[in-house]
Structures are given as structure tokens and as C-alpha cells.
Amino acid sequence: MSHHRNPRALLTPVMRQVLERMARAGRAPLHALTPDQARAAYEAGAGVLELAPHKLARVEDLHFTARDGHPLPARLYAPEHPALDRPALPVLLYLHGGGFTMGSIATHDVLCRHLSHLAHCAVVSVDYRLAPQHQFPTAAFDAWDSLNALRTQAPALGLDGARMAIGGDSAGGTLAAVTALMARDAGLPLALQMLFYPGCAGHQNMPSHHAFAHGFMLEVAHIDYFYGHYLRCPADRNDWRFAPLDGVDESGHVRDLEGVAPAWIGLAECDPLADEGIAYADRLRGAHVPVDLEIYRGVVHGFINLGRAIPEALTAHGDAARALRHAFQTH
């Protein structure tokens, strides 16, 4: 799919119009800004093409504690309040995208609300620490520590700690995939890993990286910028906690995927990360892990946060929620 002679012709008309409007706006690209400036710009633009926030019965701010004592803000979304006469809600721990450098609970508030509503489950979004102030593997540790803290706190929150899933988009999808592997290693069962266009590979050299390197929202300069801030040294690219597809463990072996949680993977066709997402799905299937792979045609990286403009975003939300309901057995 990444070998098309004219990759831009693959875009849907609406997606092309959105990209053209963004280009006409003439804003400085994120990779030309300092990390603090990039975060502010990302926050300011996060809701422009989003859906209206869905009203839920329960939205609560929480916090977890990382292994080094650092507080990690979190937010709980639920379609109903806990009650003695109802079973506890299953819960998805959600890790936002933003290249390990940007993003927050606020930038993904609308998405988490919509997933909670559609999947009839609780969603807990967490603010893991960001680069360059906190480099690899801090975010991976924060994600794992958050999952453990959520499991511990689940009963007090009216949640079912035995029915948990992990999910995220982009860098958050990477962290979700890595956390699922950590959960497998620790004997912690997860119902699902829900991955929107995750980064999976240690080196960005697949055909989709070349085909969609420029003009498709996430550009090669952005990827270099994000990873340049997040990674401490070139060797980090070969660590499975950054690259679950082809990264190695302490013994130098590529990480085995057998026994990891079932996966739902949603990819954008016109995305530099598309091929590594497909390759990760193939590796999971080769390890006998159930995988549901959806490729949304004609859209770019980040499309799930453009629900007011891009119809495929709503389709993806619905598909992911259906996978969660099936995994949690709530439908």
C-alpha cells in the first residue's frame, strides 16, 4: 500500500482539504519549535477539529505514583457511577500520543470520553512524563507503574481489576504495546491491547516512511525531532521497550510476543508508521496472538482526533469500542 506512484492521490477528498487548510494557515512546524512551544501549540490545536465533548456520568481526576515517587496525574471517565447492585466496570488504561514529547490528558479528553461512552467501560487516561526532561525509558516505566496502580486502586474506584485493557495512539500506542509485554511477563492478564497507529520499529526505514515522509501530517522531520528528544543514545533504538517489533532484550534476543494480550490495531493508510504497524500485526499473528487489524483508507496519522471533519475517525472510534466490548464481554 506504500508503493503507490502518487501517494497523495490516496487521500480522501476531505482529508486532502484538511491538510490544505493546515498548510495555508502557515503555522511553524512543530519540529521548528522548542519542546515547550510545541506542547503549547499542540494543546492549542487539539480541539479544533474534534467532536463536542461527550457528557458522562463520572469524570474524576486521580493520580498514580511512579516507582521513583513522582506523581502521575490521571483522569477517570465512566458512563455510570458505581453501585452495589451493578457489577464493577471494566477499564481501559489509555496512553496519549504526542511523540513522547507532547500531549496530555487534556489533548485526548474528547477521545477518551467517546471511547468510554461507546465501549460501555471506564477509561483512565494518564499523564506519563515527557521528553526531553524525562527521556527513555521513563515513559515506559510510568505506563507500567500506572497499570499496576490502577489495578490496585480498581476496587475503591468501583472498577473491575480483573477486566483491564491497555491502549493508546502513536507514541501512546508504542507504550501500550510495551506495557502489554510487561504485563505478559508479570503474569497480569489483559483483555486487549488497543493500538492506534503505534510506532513499533527501532529504525524508520520501511517503504511507508519514504512514501509519506512529507505532506501527510506526521513528517520525517517530526519523527526525528520526537525521537531525538526521547532517546538517550542510538542504542536505545534497539531496545524492545522502544521498538516492540524488532527491539532486543538484555540477552540480545528479539522480544518474543507469544502469550501477549489479544490486539486490536487501527492504522492510517497514508502514515509513515503504517508498514511497521502491519509488520507488528504479522509478528503477533506469527506468535499465535489474536489480532484484529483495520487500515483506514485515505487518512493520515492523527486522524482519530479529527472527528468533526474526518468520517473515518468516527468509524475507528466505533471499531475500537466494539473490540473493547467484545474483549470485556459487555455486549
Salt bridges, closest charged atoms under 4 A:
ASP36 OD1 - ARG39 NH1 3.17
GLU60 OE2 - ARG58 NE 2.63
ASP61 OD1 - ARG75 NE 2.78
ASP68 OD2 - ARG129 NH1 2.89
GLU80 OE2 - ARG86 NE 3.01
ASP109 OD1 - ARG75 NH1 3.21
ASP109 OD2 - ARG113 NE 2.72
ASP127 OD1 - HIS96 NE2 3.84
ASP142 OD1 - ARG129 NH2 2.85
ASP145 OD1 - ARG67 NH2 2.89
ASP160 OD2 - ARG163 NE 2.90
ASP169 OD1 - HIS108 NE2 3.10
ASP185 OD1 - ARG184 NE 2.66
ASP185 OD2 - ARG255 NH2 2.01
ASP236 OD1 - ARG232 NH2 2.76
ASP239 OD2 - ARG241 NH2 2.73
ASP249 OD2 - ARG255 NH1 3.98
GLU269 OE2 - ARG297 NH1 3.44
ASP271 OD2 - HIS301 ND1 2.78
GLU276 OE1 - HIS209 NE2 2.59
ASP282 OD1 - ARG285 NH1 3.81
ASP319 OD1 - ARG322 NH1 2.88
